[in-house]
């Protein structure tokens, strides 16, 4: 009986079709970039203008602290979707938008 219970727990939902990452809420951009993004990376706009620094990585986006390189500006946190990434080089993430457009394409972080 114990073998049946164990076997059953391993085959739960086996009759359901396999879903791809996009069906589970992950975009192809998230599948590509998420494993490469790490806290501390510098985020810049398409023209090379600094936007901020990665603070956290989530399933569909990453948190960017826009308080400036030296932390002298007031804290401004935004979540940037992976779809906005244009290219990565080393510890530098370049978006496909300028720093002045970040508010239009990002989700403000709450409290």
C-alpha positions as CSV (number, residue, x, y, z in Angstrom):
1,X,0.0,0.0,0.0
2,X,2.8,2.4,0.8
3,X,4.2,1.8,-2.7
4,X,0.9,2.7,-4.3
5,X,0.7,6.0,-2.3
6,X,4.3,6.9,-3.2
7,X,3.8,6.1,-6.9
8,X,0.6,8.1,-7.0
9,X,2.4,11.2,-5.5
10,X,5.0,11.1,-8.2
11,X,2.4,10.9,-11.1
12,X,0.1,13.6,-9.9
13,X,-1.0,15.8,-12.9
14,X,0.8,13.5,-15.3
15,X,-2.3,13.4,-17.5
16,X,-2.1,17.2,-18.0
17,X,-0.2,18.5,-21.0
18,X,3.1,20.2,-20.4
19,X,2.9,24.0,-20.6
20,X,5.6,26.2,-21.9
21,X,7.1,29.1,-19.9
22,X,4.8,31.7,-21.5
23,X,1.7,29.8,-20.5
24,X,2.9,29.9,-16.9
25,X,3.3,33.7,-17.0
26,X,6.9,33.9,-18.1
27,X,7.7,35.7,-21.3
28,X,10.5,34.6,-23.6
29,X,12.4,37.8,-22.5
30,X,12.1,36.6,-18.9
31,X,13.3,33.2,-19.8
32,X,16.3,34.7,-21.5
33,X,17.3,37.5,-19.2
34,X,16.2,36.4,-15.7
35,X,19.0,33.9,-15.1
36,X,21.6,36.6,-16.0
37,X,20.3,39.6,-14.0
38,X,21.8,40.0,-10.5
39,X,21.5,42.5,-7.7
40,X,24.1,45.2,-8.0
41,X,24.2,45.4,-11.8
42,X,24.1,48.9,-13.3
43,X,21.1,49.8,-15.4
44,X,21.5,52.3,-18.2
45,X,19.3,53.8,-20.9
46,X,19.7,53.2,-24.6
47,X,22.0,56.3,-24.9
48,X,24.2,55.1,-22.0
49,X,22.7,57.4,-19.4
50,X,22.6,55.8,-16.0
51,X,19.2,54.8,-14.6
52,X,20.1,53.0,-11.4
53,X,21.1,49.7,-9.9
54,X,19.4,46.3,-9.8
55,X,18.1,45.6,-6.3
56,X,15.9,42.5,-6.8
57,X,15.0,40.0,-9.5
58,X,11.4,38.6,-9.8
59,X,9.7,36.3,-12.2
60,X,8.6,38.9,-14.8
61,X,10.7,42.0,-13.9
62,X,13.5,43.4,-11.8
63,X,13.6,46.2,-9.2
64,X,15.8,49.2,-10.0
65,X,16.9,51.7,-7.4
66,X,17.1,55.0,-9.1
67,X,18.7,56.9,-6.2
68,X,21.9,57.5,-8.1
69,X,25.4,56.1,-8.1
70,X,26.2,57.6,-4.7
71,X,22.8,57.3,-3.2
72,X,22.5,61.0,-2.8
73,X,19.2,61.5,-4.6
74,X,15.9,60.5,-3.0
75,X,15.1,56.8,-3.3
76,X,13.0,56.0,-6.3
77,X,12.3,52.3,-7.0
78,X,10.7,50.9,-10.1
79,X,10.1,47.5,-11.5
80,X,11.3,47.1,-15.1
81,X,10.0,44.3,-17.2
82,X,12.5,42.0,-18.9
83,X,11.1,43.0,-22.3
84,X,12.8,46.4,-21.9
85,X,16.3,44.9,-21.9
86,X,18.2,45.6,-25.1
87,X,21.6,44.1,-24.3
88,X,23.8,43.1,-21.4
89,X,27.6,43.4,-21.2
90,X,29.4,42.4,-18.0
91,X,27.6,43.9,-15.1
92,X,25.8,46.5,-17.2
93,X,22.2,46.2,-18.3
94,X,21.2,48.4,-21.2
95,X,17.5,49.0,-21.8
96,X,15.8,49.8,-25.1
97,X,14.5,53.1,-23.7
98,X,16.1,56.3,-22.4
99,X,16.3,57.2,-18.8
100,X,13.6,59.9,-19.3
101,X,11.2,57.2,-20.5
102,X,11.6,54.8,-17.6
103,X,8.4,56.0,-15.8
104,X,6.3,55.2,-18.9
105,X,7.6,51.6,-19.1
106,X,8.1,50.6,-15.5
107,X,5.8,49.7,-12.6
108,X,6.3,51.9,-9.5
109,X,7.4,49.9,-6.5
110,X,5.0,50.3,-3.6
111,X,6.1,51.5,-0.2
